[in-house]
Amino acid sequence: MVVTCAFCDGKGKDPFSLLSQLAICQVCRGRGKVEIKEPVVECIFCEGSGVYPHTRITCTVCGGKGGVTVENETEECPQCRGAGKTRDSGLPCLKCRGKGAVNNLSIICQ
């Protein structure tokens, strides 16, 4: 599935001008669009912005795309309760890797 790059909002330029005002977006490589394997859900960790919360770097969960692939049947992560982040540090939850959901099969096997 091809979607608008969340990090640069489809503009193809580095939204924070970290390297220069002419620098291309490192997520979409200047195209303004990115490909995400379906089924896609909005990244819960960055709330679909593609930006790691309170920084100017790409989200480590979705890679700056704004969405993540959630395969198979899933349910809310029991560790972070679907928040995608730990309560104490705000870092991505290790159990669900910041997605807020885990595969039903992974819960049974663990």
N, C-alpha and C positions, 0 to 999 in steps of 0.2 A: 504494500500500500504506500503510495507516495503522498506525503503531507507537507504543509508549509513548515519550514524550519522554525522551531519555537525560539531558539537562541537569538537569531537575528530578525525574527518576525518576518521572514521571507525577503528581506532586503539584500541578502548576500554579502553584507559588510559587517565587520566586527562591531557589534553594538556598543562596545565600551572604548573603541579606538585605542586599545592597549598598545598595539605596535605602531599604528599610524591611522589617520582618518581614511586612508585608501586601502587599508588591509581588508582582505576578504574574510568572511566568516569561516572559522576553523571547523565548524560542524557540517555545513552544507557545501563547503569549498566554493562559495560564491554563487551557487545555483539558486538559492532560496527555497529549495525543496530537498527533502530527505526521504529515504525509504525505510519503512518499519515493517517487519514481518507480522502478518495478521495472526490472531486477533489482537487488536491494539486497544489499550485503555490509557487514559491520561495518567501521567506520572504523578503519583500521590505525594512523593517526596518534595518535588519542586512545584507542585500544583500546575504542571503543564507549561511552566515558563521556560524550561530548558536551562535555567540558571540555578546553581547551587545556592540555597537560601542565604541571604545576607552577604553575598560575595559578588564578584564579577567573573566567575569561572563557570565552565559548563557543569551541569548536574552530573554527578557520578553515577546516578541510577539509570537515567535515560540517555546519557551521553549528549545532552543538549537538544535532543529531538522533541522533547515534550510528551512523548508517549512511550509505553513499554509493551512488550509482547507478553501476554499471559496465556500459556498453553494449557490444554486439558481443563478438567473441572477444578475450580479453585474455591477456597473459602478464606475468610478473614484470618489473617495471621494471628495466632494465639499469643505470641510474645509481645507484639506492639499494638495489638487490637486494631489493626488496619491503618494505623497512622503512618507506617513506613519508616518511622524514626524512633529512637530510644527516648524515653522520657527525660532521663538525666542529662545526656550529652547532646541530644538532637542529631546525632549521627545516624546514618542509615541502619535500620534493623538488620542484624546478621542473619536471622532466621529466614526472612523473606527477601533479603537484599534490597530493602527499601521500596518494594512493590506494594506492600500492605496486604498481599494475598499469597497464599501458598497452595501448591497442588494438593488435592485430597490424598493422592498416592504418597507424597512425601511425608505426610503426617502419620499415615499408617505404618510406613517403613521405619520410622525413627523411634 
